[in-house]
Amino acid sequence: MVLNSFFGYLRLRLKDIGKFLALVALLFVLGSCSGPAQTDSPTSDEPSGAATPRPSIQQVEPPSLLQRLEPWLENYAPQVQINHPKPDQVFENTTINVRLQVQD
């Protein structure tokens, strides 16, 4: 008789523990389906889908030919028009070709 009441008590407690564990598992599964939380909102004007950051722009020295012409260009003021690249053109490479039109 004592043994039956003990097993009855144990069966009720195991049912309660089983219900609790099922509830915890359900909450865990539902919580993991929501995806990662986004805490930082984009603050810049760049699109949020930008895959790679843009490198910083650095000033480089002029080509050696232009450096040799510099004394001559001090007294001469040619009109220079940039034909390529176009204004607001975005580059994927770090090396570009430049086309200029020079007039007296």
N, C-alpha and C positions, 0 to 999 in steps of 0.2 A: 504494500500500500504506500509506504514511504517512497519507494523506488518509482512508482507510477507518478506521484505528485512531483518528484524531482525532475523526471523526464518531461512532464507536462510544462513545468516552469521553464526548463531549458529550451523546449521547442518554441514557446512564446517569445523568449528573449532572442533566439536565433532568427525568428521571423521579423522582429523589430530591427535587429541589426542588419538583416538582409534588405529590408525596405530602406533603411538609412543609406546603405552602401549603393543601392540602385539609384537613389535620389542624387547622391554625390556624383556617381558616374554620369548620370543624365545631365547634370549641371556642367560637368567638365566637358562633355561632348558638345553641348550647345555653346559653351563659351569659346571653345576652340574653333568653331565654325565661323565666328565673326571676323576672322582675319586679324592682321596686326593693327594695333591702334596707331593713328597718326597724331603725334603731338605737335609737330612743327608744321606750320602753314607756310607756303611760299611767300616771302616778303619782297622778292625782287620782281622786276618787270619781265623777266625771262619766262618762257613757257615752262611748265612744270615737267614736260616730257623730255627735257634736254638730257641726252645720254652722257655727254662728256663736257666737263667745264672748259671754257675758252681759256687758252693760255694768255698770260699778260703780254702786252705789246712792249717791245723793247726797241730802242733807237739803235740803229747800226751805222757804221761809218759809210760814207759814200764810196762807190767803186773808185779804184785807183785812177781811172781815166778822168773822172770828174775832179778828183783831187789835184791832178796835174793841170787841169784847165782853170782851176779856181783863180789864180792871179789874172788871167785873161778876162774872166767873167766879172771881175770887180768893176771894170769900166764899161762893160757891155751888158745890156739888159734885154735878152731875148724873151719873146712871149712863148710860154710853154703850155701846151694843152695835153692833158692825160687822156689818151684814147682807150686804153685798157689798163687797169680794171675799171669797170663802170662804178658810179657812185652807189654806195650802200650794198656792194656786192660782198657776199659772205664766202670765205675761203675754207676749204677742207684741208688743204696742204699748207706746209710751212714755207714752201718756195713758190713764187709766182713770177710770171713774165709781165713786164710793164712795157707798154707802147706809148711813146710820146710824139707829139707834133711840135716842132720848134720853128718859130718864125722870127725874122729880124725885126 
